[in-house]
């Protein structure tokens, strides 16, 4: 038992409940005894994700392999948490809130894509919007929230809970300093291996866009666009926009 733990009787707790609740809220704990036996332990409240990782710190796969969890464990944590998170290569990735530049770009792209898709059988969605990506030759899916995506299989890929369980035709990621390597490596690999046909990487800092076209789970085409260029879709005929329109503020 450490110095931050107090052991008191039930009678003492009843007489000084407010005092001991304040004590617990400052990252201490209180053990309450009744008839000479330990009966109740009071500890600070933590969220499900905090509780999970507190316990997981003592597991070998946490110490040596990062925050590794099973798909089932992730879904259990995710359903009980209010945090935004993704599940990539067996690890939980917590998502930060986007900044205003990110939101400006996301809004511009949403308008461009929605206008293009009008009266088509496809729809554009923006994060947070969970997608379960089933990679070729992998048993466990990745669960990610692309910044924007186009789905063309909604008639058959929405389950009884109203959740999308299909494979997007196009995914877009807007880079941030903290997610740059993950978006350009891990997500590119996941999208390619799960049957996504096209992937855009939008770089706010270089004012540039990269478009990847996938065929047979491999890169079929890659084009980089910079300021002054017209970005053209790999698989959607007639979908094009200027780089400046994407980054307009």
C-alpha positions as CSV (number, residue, x, y, z in Angstrom):
1,X,0.0,0.0,0.0
2,X,1.5,3.4,-1.0
3,X,1.4,6.7,0.8
4,X,-1.5,8.0,-1.3
5,X,-3.9,5.4,0.1
6,X,-5.9,6.0,3.3
7,X,-7.6,3.2,5.2
8,X,-10.7,4.4,7.2
9,X,-13.7,2.9,8.8
10,X,-17.2,3.2,7.3
11,X,-18.2,5.4,10.3
12,X,-15.4,7.8,9.6
13,X,-16.3,7.9,5.9
14,X,-19.9,8.7,6.7
15,X,-18.9,11.5,9.0
16,X,-16.4,13.1,6.5
17,X,-17.7,12.0,3.1
18,X,-17.0,15.3,1.3
19,X,-13.4,15.4,2.7
20,X,-12.6,11.9,1.4
21,X,-14.3,12.4,-2.0
22,X,-12.1,15.5,-2.5
23,X,-9.0,13.4,-1.4
24,X,-9.9,10.7,-4.0
25,X,-10.3,13.4,-6.8
26,X,-6.7,14.5,-6.3
27,X,-5.4,11.1,-7.6
28,X,-5.5,9.3,-4.3
29,X,-7.5,6.3,-3.1
30,X,-9.4,5.4,0.0
31,X,-10.1,1.9,1.4
32,X,-13.1,1.7,3.6
33,X,-13.4,-1.0,6.3
34,X,-16.4,-2.5,7.9
35,X,-16.3,-4.7,11.0
36,X,-12.5,-4.7,10.7
37,X,-12.4,-6.0,7.1
38,X,-11.6,-4.1,3.9
39,X,-15.0,-3.6,2.1
40,X,-14.8,-0.8,-0.5
41,X,-12.0,0.9,-2.5
42,X,-12.6,4.4,-3.8
43,X,-10.4,5.5,-6.7
44,X,-10.5,8.4,-9.2
45,X,-12.8,8.1,-12.1
46,X,-11.0,7.3,-15.4
47,X,-12.5,6.7,-18.9
48,X,-12.6,3.3,-20.5
49,X,-9.7,4.0,-22.8
50,X,-7.6,5.3,-19.8
51,X,-8.5,2.2,-17.8
52,X,-7.6,-0.1,-20.7
53,X,-4.2,1.4,-21.2
54,X,-3.5,1.5,-17.5
55,X,-4.0,-2.2,-17.3
56,X,-2.3,-2.9,-20.6
57,X,0.9,-1.2,-19.4
58,X,1.6,-4.4,-17.5
59,X,1.2,-6.7,-20.6
60,X,4.1,-7.8,-22.7
61,X,2.5,-6.8,-26.0
62,X,2.2,-3.3,-24.7
63,X,5.7,-3.0,-23.5
64,X,7.3,-4.5,-26.6
65,X,4.8,-4.0,-29.4
66,X,3.1,-0.8,-28.8
67,X,-0.6,-0.5,-28.0
68,X,-1.5,-3.8,-29.6
69,X,-5.0,-5.0,-29.2
70,X,-7.3,-7.5,-30.9
71,X,-10.1,-6.3,-33.2
72,X,-12.7,-7.4,-30.6
73,X,-10.9,-5.5,-27.9
74,X,-10.8,-2.4,-30.0
75,X,-14.5,-2.5,-30.8
76,X,-15.3,-3.0,-27.1
77,X,-13.2,0.0,-26.1
78,X,-14.5,2.1,-29.1
79,X,-18.1,1.5,-28.3
80,X,-17.6,2.8,-24.7
81,X,-15.4,5.7,-25.5
82,X,-16.2,9.3,-26.6
83,X,-12.7,9.7,-28.1
84,X,-12.0,9.6,-31.8
85,X,-9.8,6.7,-32.6
86,X,-8.7,4.4,-35.5
87,X,-7.4,0.8,-35.5
88,X,-4.4,0.3,-37.8
89,X,-2.2,-2.8,-38.0
90,X,-3.5,-4.0,-34.6
91,X,-2.8,-0.7,-32.8
92,X,-5.2,2.0,-31.5
93,X,-4.5,5.5,-32.8
94,X,-6.1,8.4,-31.1
95,X,-7.2,11.3,-33.4
96,X,-6.7,14.9,-32.5
97,X,-9.2,17.6,-33.4
98,X,-8.5,19.2,-36.8
99,X,-7.4,22.9,-37.1
100,X,-9.2,25.6,-39.1
101,X,-7.0,25.1,-42.2
102,X,-7.9,21.4,-42.3
103,X,-11.6,22.2,-42.0
104,X,-11.4,24.8,-44.8
105,X,-9.8,22.3,-47.1
106,X,-12.3,19.5,-46.1
107,X,-15.2,21.9,-46.7
108,X,-13.9,22.9,-50.1
109,X,-13.4,19.2,-51.2
110,X,-16.9,18.2,-49.9
111,X,-18.6,20.9,-52.0
112,X,-16.5,19.9,-55.1
113,X,-17.3,16.2,-54.7
114,X,-20.9,16.6,-53.8
115,X,-21.5,18.8,-56.8
116,X,-19.8,16.3,-59.1
117,X,-21.8,13.4,-57.6
118,X,-25.2,15.0,-57.9
119,X,-27.8,12.6,-59.3
120,X,-25.3,9.7,-59.3
121,X,-25.5,6.5,-57.3
122,X,-22.5,7.6,-55.2
123,X,-22.3,9.8,-52.1
124,X,-19.5,11.7,-50.4
125,X,-19.0,11.5,-46.6
126,X,-16.6,13.3,-44.3
127,X,-15.0,12.4,-40.9
128,X,-15.9,11.2,-38.4
129,X,-17.2,8.3,-40.4
130,X,-16.0,4.8,-39.6
131,X,-15.0,2.4,-42.3
132,X,-13.8,-1.2,-41.8
133,X,-11.1,-2.0,-44.3
134,X,-10.6,-5.7,-45.0
135,X,-7.1,-6.0,-46.5
136,X,-6.2,-8.7,-48.9
137,X,-4.6,-11.7,-47.1
138,X,-5.2,-10.2,-43.6
139,X,-7.7,-11.7,-41.2
140,X,-8.1,-8.5,-39.1
141,X,-9.6,-5.4,-40.6
142,X,-8.4,-1.9,-40.0
143,X,-10.9,0.7,-38.8
144,X,-10.3,4.2,-40.0
145,X,-11.9,7.5,-40.6
146,X,-10.9,9.0,-43.9
147,X,-11.2,12.8,-44.0
148,X,-13.5,12.3,-47.0
149,X,-14.6,9.4,-49.0
150,X,-16.9,8.5,-51.9
151,X,-19.1,5.4,-51.5
152,X,-20.8,3.8,-54.4
153,X,-22.1,0.6,-52.8
154,X,-24.6,2.0,-50.3
155,X,-27.5,-0.1,-51.5
156,X,-25.8,-3.3,-50.3
157,X,-23.2,-2.1,-47.7
158,X,-25.3,-0.5,-45.0
159,X,-26.2,-2.8,-42.1
160,X,-29.3,-2.9,-39.9
161,X,-27.8,-0.3,-37.6
162,X,-27.3,2.2,-40.4
163,X,-23.5,1.8,-40.4
164,X,-21.5,1.6,-43.6
165,X,-19.7,-1.7,-44.0
166,X,-18.5,-1.4,-47.6
167,X,-15.4,-0.3,-49.4
168,X,-15.1,3.3,-50.6
169,X,-14.2,3.9,-54.2
170,X,-12.1,7.0,-53.3
171,X,-10.6,8.1,-50.0
172,X,-9.0,11.5,-49.2
173,X,-6.6,12.3,-46.4
174,X,-5.6,15.8,-45.4
175,X,-2.1,15.8,-43.9
176,X,-1.2,17.2,-40.6
177,X,2.3,17.2,-39.0
178,X,1.3,14.5,-36.5
179,X,-0.3,12.1,-39.0
180,X,1.9,12.7,-42.1
181,X,3.8,9.4,-42.0
182,X,0.7,7.4,-41.0
183,X,-1.4,8.8,-43.9
184,X,1.4,8.5,-46.5
185,X,2.5,5.0,-45.6
186,X,0.0,3.0,-43.4
187,X,-3.2,4.4,-44.9
188,X,-2.0,4.2,-48.4
189,X,-1.1,0.5,-47.9
190,X,-4.5,-0.2,-46.2
191,X,-6.5,1.5,-49.0
192,X,-4.6,-0.3,-51.7
193,X,-4.9,-3.7,-50.2
194,X,-8.6,-3.4,-49.3
195,X,-9.9,-2.6,-52.8
196,X,-10.2,1.2,-52.7
197,X,-9.8,2.4,-56.3
198,X,-8.3,5.8,-55.7
199,X,-6.5,7.8,-52.9
200,X,-5.8,11.5,-52.6
201,X,-3.2,12.9,-50.3
202,X,-3.7,16.6,-49.7
203,X,-0.8,18.5,-48.3
204,X,-1.8,21.9,-46.8
205,X,1.8,22.9,-46.1
206,X,3.1,22.3,-49.7
207,X,-0.2,23.3,-51.3
208,X,0.0,20.0,-53.3
209,X,-2.1,16.9,-54.0
210,X,-1.0,13.4,-54.8
211,X,-3.5,11.1,-56.6
212,X,-2.9,7.3,-56.4
213,X,-4.9,4.9,-58.7
214,X,-5.1,1.3,-57.6
215,X,-5.7,-1.8,-59.7
216,X,-5.5,-5.5,-58.6
217,X,-4.3,-4.3,-55.1
218,X,-1.3,-2.5,-56.4
219,X,-0.5,1.1,-57.5
220,X,-1.5,1.5,-61.1
221,X,-0.9,5.2,-61.4
222,X,0.5,8.1,-59.3
223,X,0.3,11.8,-60.2
224,X,1.5,14.8,-58.2
225,X,-0.2,18.1,-58.6
226,X,1.0,21.5,-57.4
227,X,-0.2,25.1,-57.4
228,X,-1.6,26.1,-60.9
229,X,-2.4,22.5,-61.8
230,X,-5.8,20.8,-62.4
231,X,-6.3,17.7,-60.2
232,X,-7.9,14.9,-62.2
233,X,-9.5,11.8,-60.8
234,X,-8.1,8.4,-61.7
235,X,-11.4,6.5,-61.8
236,X,-14.2,9.2,-61.9
237,X,-14.5,10.5,-65.4
238,X,-14.9,14.3,-65.5
239,X,-14.0,14.8,-61.8
240,X,-11.4,17.6,-61.8
241,X,-10.7,20.7,-59.9
242,X,-7.9,23.2,-59.6
243,X,-5.4,23.0,-56.7
244,X,-6.1,26.6,-55.8
245,X,-9.8,25.7,-55.4
246,X,-9.0,23.0,-52.9
247,X,-6.9,25.3,-50.7
248,X,-9.1,28.4,-51.0
249,X,-9.7,30.0,-47.6
